[in-house]
Structures are given as C-alpha cells and as structure tokens.
Amino acid sequence: MRLYGKELEKDGGGTVHIETEDGEDLWHLYNLIAVGDKLKCRTQRKVQSENVATGTTTSIKKIITVVLDVQAIDLDTQVLQLRIKGTNELESDNIKMGASHTAEIEVNMKLSLTKECWDAIYLDRLADAVDTAAKADVAAVIMQEGIAHLCLVTPNMTIVRQKIEVSIPRKRKCGSSAHDSGLKRFYEQILRALQQHIRWDVVKALILASPGFTKDELYSYIMAEAVRRELKDIHENKGKFVQCHSSSGYKHSLKEVMQNPVVASKLADTKAASETKCLETFYEMMSNDPDRTVYGPKQTEAAAEKDAIDTLMITDTLFRAQTIAERKKYVALCEKVRETNGDVKVFSSLHVSGEQLTQLTGVAAILRFPCPELDEDSDDE
C-alpha cells in the first residue's frame, strides 16, 4: 500500500490518502475501515438517461466519485474482493445525496479514508500496510496421495490458492502402471499450479509437506521436469524448497509444518513464524507453569492491571467489534501492556495460528510472574 498524504493525529480525527498495490492491501483495508468512517473513491454506477424524443430510458455504467458514509464492509477471501456499502455524501449529476451505493475496492485504486478517531491499533495497521519489507511471503503444498492444497502464507493471511484432486488407482498384484500414471498426473498438476501462482521474486520458501514419501517423490519429479523442460525459475530457486512431514494433506496440518525446526529456521524472520512460535511457547507454559498464562478477556485485563503481562496475543477479529466501546476496551488493553514494556502480537484470523487463538477466546497472555489468584477468580465466576 502506498501512502501519499495524511492529516491525522493519534487518537484524533483525520484523513489518510492511500493507493492499493496488491491483494493483501485489501485485507489491511478490511481491518482499517469501520462503520461510520467516510470513504472517498472512484467507482462504477449504473446511470439512467432518457431520450426526450422517444421517451425511452437506457442504463449505462459511468465512473463517478463518491464519499460513502460506511454502513457495511465485506471481504471475500477466496477471490480477494472488498465491498464497501454506504450512503453517498457527495452530490453530483449521477448520484444523489443519501443514495445507497456499494463500491468494489480493487488493486491500484486511490482512496481517502476519514475517521473520527485514529487509535493506536489503526495507526499500527496503517504502518504495517505501507511497510513493503513486511511482505516476505511463504508458499506451501500440503498433500497426501491424490489431494493437495497450495497455500500462500503472507504476513497477514493464509490463502488456499488452489486445491488439487486426482483419482489415483490402488496398486494391484498384477502391476502398478495405472497407479504410477495417476501419481504422475497428480504431480504434474501440482507443478502447473506452482508455475501459475508462485512469484519467486517474493516467495522466501516453498514447503512441500506430506505423510510418507509423497513430498520426496514430488520434489524429485519437479527437479527432473525442471531439467527436462529447462524451467529456469524452478532451477534458480531450488534452494527455497523445504521438505517436511505433515499428518495429512489438508490446511490444518500447516500448523505442525510451521512448528517443524527445519521450516522454522528457514522462516525465522517472518510474521507467521513469529506468531506460531509465540503460541507454541504459550501452550508449553500452560502445561509446565500454568500460573504464568491467562486467556479470556477478564483474566487478561486483570493481569494487565497487575503489570504482569510479558506477551499479549490478540486476534484482529476483536478489533472489528460491533460496538466502539468493545473495540476501545481491546485498544486500551494493548496500550496498557505496551506502557509496561510488554510485547503485543496481533494475530491474523486468516492464519492457522489466529484460528487457534480464536478458540482460546481470541486473547491470551504469557506473564512475567505467576498469578495463581487470577485462576481462582475465574473459578469463583
């Protein structure tokens, strides 16, 4: 995302002028735009025109500029399409004041976003969005015989870019030619998916994960085909391939893959790996030293009041709360932790780690010192 102008202060109203550059910027906007904000953009709208001579009317699509008082925000994560619904506050010949309109936000689109209050979390999200160095993406093929999921792991989301299914006949006593032929079709479809969806200039590592030897056979097939077909991009990025075990060929296995020491060392400086490691530490401490862990809003807020939080983990879903008061509560929690030199990690709900944290109410913390009384308070409730 490119920021080309701003007039705002922390916890004060103001406007930012931005331009979307890629699909991930739409995810950032989904987390930045809230009901009640004002969004100025150019958009398409059907406009009716009447032929005075014949009395007929025709509809044509025109590009118009609107200022929407935002009423609803919807993101389709499969096709990365963001829709903003609201009422228009900029009168023109093509749209009346107060008219309802839904704008589709696309890549390479200029916008102006105005808020009554830019709090610390909004400002952090804006800073992340314009930080181009933060886009060290990871790709993963999670597979088992006959099924594979090609996932793109960006700093803020995990996207299943393509699902590949091929029927592979079982091996029979009389021969395995049909089985081998099915495997070859399967591996070829995965290779084609990699060529279509992987940007080698962005991807830092490509993980091949499966139960058994499927990942090894796929790697051998890809490298052999790269030589045979002279696939230069595969050849030049051979060092980015990482093979590791997974329990299945489905997306949920990405969690164990990201915890694999070989993968973790390869992805040490990525946001996704940092979240996974932090959550892993939380679960280990929950087993070995439970008085130094809390989860749930009330217990976490009580720990913050004692200045006990060393690391706060919170999902971005909580900042999209239906009420301003609810959002302010979580913003205040984050600021309280930062004031006492604690670390705040905002987990993406579109990462596997974020999905796990959501199962723990969406907020949890690792404490500096044991607070057994917090668990007792929870029992009393």
C-alpha positions in Angstrom: 0.0 0.0 0.0 1.3 3.5 -0.9 0.6 6.4 1.5 0.6 9.6 -0.5 -0.8 12.0 2.1 -2.3 12.2 5.6 -3.8 14.7 8.0 -4.2 13.0 11.4 -3.1 12.8 15.0 -3.1 9.8 17.4 -6.5 9.4 19.0 -7.7 12.3 16.9 -9.8 12.6 13.7 -8.2 12.8 10.3 -7.8 11.6 6.8 -5.3 9.3 5.0 -4.8 9.2 1.3 -3.7 5.8 0.0 -3.4 3.6 -3.1 -3.8 -0.2 -3.0 -0.9 -2.1 -4.6 -1.7 -5.8 -4.1 -4.3 -8.2 -2.8 -3.0 -8.1 0.8 -3.8 -4.3 0.9 -7.5 -5.3 0.7 -7.1 -7.3 3.9 -5.5 -4.3 5.6 -8.3 -2.1 4.4 -10.9 -4.6 5.7 -9.3 -4.1 9.2 -8.9 -0.3 8.8 -12.3 0.7 7.6 -15.1 0.7 10.2 -18.8 1.5 10.2 -19.2 5.3 10.4 -16.0 6.1 8.6 -16.0 8.3 5.4 -14.5 6.8 2.3 -13.8 8.8 -0.9 -13.1 6.8 -4.0 -13.9 6.5 -7.7 -16.5 3.7 -8.5 -18.8 2.4 -11.2 -22.5 3.1 -11.1 -25.4 2.4 -13.5 -26.9 5.8 -14.6 -30.1 6.1 -16.4 -30.5 8.5 -19.3 -33.8 9.4 -21.0 -34.2 10.0 -24.7 -36.5 13.0 -24.9 -37.6 12.4 -28.5 -38.6 8.7 -28.0 -39.3 8.7 -24.3 -37.1 5.6 -23.8 -34.5 5.2 -21.0 -31.2 3.4 -21.1 -28.8 2.4 -18.4 -25.0 2.9 -18.8 -22.2 2.4 -16.4 -20.2 5.5 -15.5 -17.1 6.1 -13.4 -18.1 8.5 -10.6 -16.6 9.9 -7.4 -18.4 9.2 -4.1 -17.9 9.9 -0.4 -19.5 7.0 1.4 -20.7 7.1 5.0 -19.7 3.4 5.6 -22.5 1.1 6.7 -21.1 -2.4 5.9 -17.7 -3.9 5.0 -17.5 -7.3 3.3 -14.3 -9.2 2.2 -14.4 -12.3 0.0 -11.1 -14.0 1.0 -11.3 -16.6 -1.8 -11.2 -14.0 -4.6 -9.9 -11.2 -2.5 -12.7 -8.8 -3.3 -13.6 -5.9 -0.9 -17.0 -4.3 -1.0 -17.9 -1.2 1.0 -21.6 -0.3 1.3 -22.8 3.1 2.4 -24.8 6.3 1.7 -23.3 9.0 -0.6 -22.4 12.4 0.9 -21.1 14.0 -2.3 -23.8 15.2 -4.6 -23.3 15.1 -8.3 -25.3 14.8 -11.5 -25.0 11.0 -11.4 -25.8 10.2 -7.8 -27.9 12.0 -5.2 -27.1 12.8 -1.6 -28.1 10.0 0.7 -28.3 7.4 -2.2 -27.1 3.9 -1.3 -24.1 2.6 -3.1 -21.7 -0.3 -2.9 -18.1 0.3 -4.0 -15.8 -2.5 -5.0 -12.3 -1.8 -3.9 -9.6 -3.1 -6.3 -5.8 -3.1 -6.6 -4.2 0.1 -7.9 -7.1 2.2 -6.6 -6.7 5.6 -4.9 -8.8 6.2 -1.7 -9.2 8.7 1.0 -10.3 7.4 4.4 -11.5 9.7 7.2 -12.0 8.6 10.8 -13.2 10.5 13.9 -10.6 8.6 15.9 -7.3 7.0 14.7 -6.4 4.9 17.7 -3.0 3.1 18.3 -4.2 -0.1 16.6 -5.4 1.7 13.5 -2.1 3.5 13.3 -0.1 0.2 13.7 -2.2 -1.4 11.0 -1.6 1.5 8.6 2.2 1.4 9.3 2.2 -2.4 8.6 0.3 -1.8 5.3 2.8 0.7 3.9 5.8 -1.4 5.0 6.8 -3.2 1.8 9.6 -5.1 3.6 6.9 -7.0 5.6 5.8 -9.0 2.5 8.2 -11.9 2.8 5.7 -14.5 1.6 5.9 -18.3 2.1 4.2 -20.9 0.0 3.3 -24.4 1.0 2.0 -27.5 -0.7 0.2 -29.7 1.9 -0.5 -33.0 0.3 -1.2 -36.7 0.5 -1.7 -39.1 -2.4 -4.4 -37.7 -4.7 -5.1 -34.4 -2.8 -3.0 -31.3 -2.4 -3.6 -27.7 -1.1 -1.4 -24.9 -2.4 -1.3 -22.3 0.3 0.2 -18.8 0.2 1.2 -17.6 3.7 1.6 -13.8 3.7 2.3 -11.7 6.8 -1.4 -11.3 7.4 -3.3 -14.3 5.9 -3.1 -17.9 4.7 -4.9 -18.4 1.4 -5.6 -21.7 -0.2 -4.8 -20.6 -3.7 -5.6 -24.0 -5.4 -7.0 -27.4 -4.3 -5.8 -30.3 -6.5 -7.6 -33.6 -6.6 -6.6 -36.5 -8.8 -8.1 -40.1 -8.6 -5.1 -42.5 -8.2 -5.8 -46.2 -8.7 -4.5 -48.5 -6.0 -1.5 -50.7 -6.6 -2.5 -54.2 -7.7 -0.6 -57.5 -7.7 -0.6 -57.7 -11.5 1.2 -54.4 -11.9 1.3 -50.7 -10.8 1.3 -48.9 -14.1 -2.1 -47.3 -13.5 -1.1 -46.2 -10.0 2.2 -44.7 -11.3 0.3 -43.0 -14.2 -2.1 -41.4 -11.7 0.7 -40.2 -9.5 2.4 -38.6 -12.5 -0.8 -36.7 -13.4 -1.1 -35.6 -9.7 2.5 -34.3 -9.6 2.1 -32.6 -13.0 -1.0 -30.7 -11.8 0.9 -29.5 -8.7 3.8 -28.3 -10.9 1.4 -26.4 -13.1 -0.2 -24.8 -10.0 3.3 -23.7 -8.8 4.1 -22.1 -12.2 0.8 -20.3 -12.2 0.7 -19.0 -8.6 4.2 -18.7 -7.2 6.1 -15.4 -7.6 9.7 -16.5 -7.0 10.8 -12.8 -6.5 8.6 -12.6 -3.4 8.4 -16.2 -2.0 11.1 -16.8 0.6 10.5 -20.6 0.9 8.3 -23.2 -0.7 7.3 -26.0 1.7 6.5 -29.5 0.5 4.7 -31.4 3.2 3.0 -34.8 3.4 2.8 -38.1 5.3 5.2 -40.7 4.0 7.3 -40.2 0.9 4.8 -38.3 -1.3 6.7 -35.0 -0.7 10.0 -36.6 -1.7 8.6 -38.1 -4.9 7.0 -34.7 -5.8 10.3 -32.9 -5.3 12.2 -35.5 -7.5 9.5 -35.1 -10.2 9.7 -31.2 -10.1 13.5 -31.2 -10.3 13.6 -33.8 -13.1 11.0 -31.8 -15.1 12.9 -28.6 -14.5 15.9 -30.1 -16.2 14.0 -31.7 -19.0 11.9 -28.6 -19.8 14.5 -26.1 -18.9 12.3 -24.4 -16.3 14.8 -21.7 -15.3 12.7 -20.2 -12.4 12.5 -23.6 -10.7 16.2 -24.3 -11.2 17.3 -20.9 -9.9 15.1 -21.2 -6.8 16.0 -24.8 -5.9 17.4 -23.7 -2.6 13.9 -22.4 -1.5 12.4 -25.8 -1.4 11.9 -27.3 2.1 10.5 -30.9 2.6 9.0 -31.9 5.9 6.4 -34.3 7.4 2.7 -33.5 7.8 -0.1 -35.7 9.2 -2.4 -35.1 6.3 -2.9 -33.2 3.0 -5.3 -30.6 4.5 -4.8 -26.9 5.5 -5.0 -27.6 9.3 -1.7 -29.6 9.0 0.0 -26.3 8.2 0.2 -25.6 12.0 2.5 -28.6 12.6 4.5 -27.8 9.5 5.2 -24.3 10.7 6.5 -25.7 14.0 9.0 -28.0 12.3 12.5 -26.9 13.3 13.8 -27.0 9.7 10.9 -24.9 8.5 11.1 -22.5 11.5 14.8 -21.8 10.9 14.1 -21.0 7.2 11.3 -18.7 8.1 12.8 -17.2 11.3 12.1 -13.6 10.4 8.6 -13.9 9.0 5.5 -12.7 11.0 3.7 -16.0 10.5 6.5 -18.0 12.1 6.8 -15.5 15.0 3.1 -16.0 15.8 3.4 -19.8 15.6 6.4 -19.8 17.9 4.7 -17.5 20.4 1.6 -19.6 20.6 3.7 -22.8 20.9 5.5 -21.1 23.9 2.1 -20.3 25.5 0.9 -23.9 25.3 4.2 -25.3 26.7 4.0 -22.8 29.6 0.3 -23.7 30.1 1.4 -27.3 30.7 4.6 -26.7 32.7 3.9 -23.4 34.5 0.1 -22.6 34.2 0.2 -19.8 36.7 2.1 -17.7 34.2 -0.6 -18.0 31.5 -4.0 -16.5 31.2 -6.7 -16.4 28.5 -10.1 -14.7 28.1 -10.8 -11.0 28.3 -11.5 -10.7 32.1 -8.4 -12.7 33.2 -6.2 -11.0 30.7 -7.4 -7.5 31.7 -6.8 -8.4 35.4 -3.2 -9.5 34.6 -2.6 -6.2 32.7 -3.8 -4.2 35.8 -1.1 -6.0 37.8 1.5 -5.1 35.1 2.1 -8.8 34.8 1.9 -9.3 31.0 5.1 -10.0 29.2 3.5 -11.0 25.8 -0.1 -10.3 24.8 -1.6 -12.3 22.0 -4.8 -11.0 20.5 -6.7 -11.7 17.2 -7.5 -8.9 14.8 -11.2 -10.1 14.8 -11.6 -8.4 18.3 -10.8 -5.0 16.8 -13.6 -5.4 14.3 -16.1 -5.5 17.3 -19.7 -4.4 16.6 -19.5 -1.6 19.1 -17.0 1.2 19.5 -16.9 0.6 23.3 -15.9 -3.0 22.7 -13.1 -2.0 20.4 -11.8 0.7 22.7 -11.6 -1.9 25.5 -9.1 -4.0 23.5 -7.2 -1.0 22.3 -6.8 0.1 25.9 -5.6 -3.4 26.8 -2.9 -3.2 24.2 -1.8 0.3 25.2 -1.6 -0.8 28.8 0.7 -3.7 28.0 2.9 -1.5 25.9 3.2 1.1 28.6 4.7 -1.6 30.9 7.2 -2.7 28.1 5.2 -5.8 27.2 5.1 -7.2 23.7 1.8 -7.1 21.8 1.2 -9.5 19.0 -1.9 -9.0 16.8 -2.7 -12.4 15.2 -4.3 -12.6 11.8 -7.6 -14.5 11.9 -6.7 -15.8 8.4 -3.6 -17.6 9.7 -3.8 -21.1 11.3 -2.3 -19.6 14.5 -5.0 -17.0 14.5 -7.7 -19.7 14.2 -6.1 -21.4 17.2 -6.1 -18.3 19.3 -9.7 -17.6 18.4 -10.5 -21.0 20.0 -9.0 -19.5 23.2 -11.5 -16.6 23.1 -9.1 -14.5 20.9 -7.0 -13.1 23.7 -4.3 -14.7 25.8 -1.1 -13.7 27.6 2.3 -15.0 28.9 3.0 -13.5 32.3 6.2 -12.1 33.8 5.5 -13.8 37.1 2.9 -16.3 38.4 -0.6 -15.0 39.2 -2.5 -18.0 40.6 -5.1 -15.7 42.1 -6.4 -15.0 38.5 -7.2 -18.6 38.0 -9.0 -18.6 41.4 -11.1 -15.6 40.4 -12.0 -17.4 37.2 -13.2 -20.4 39.3 -15.3 -18.1 41.5 -17.1 -16.8 38.5 
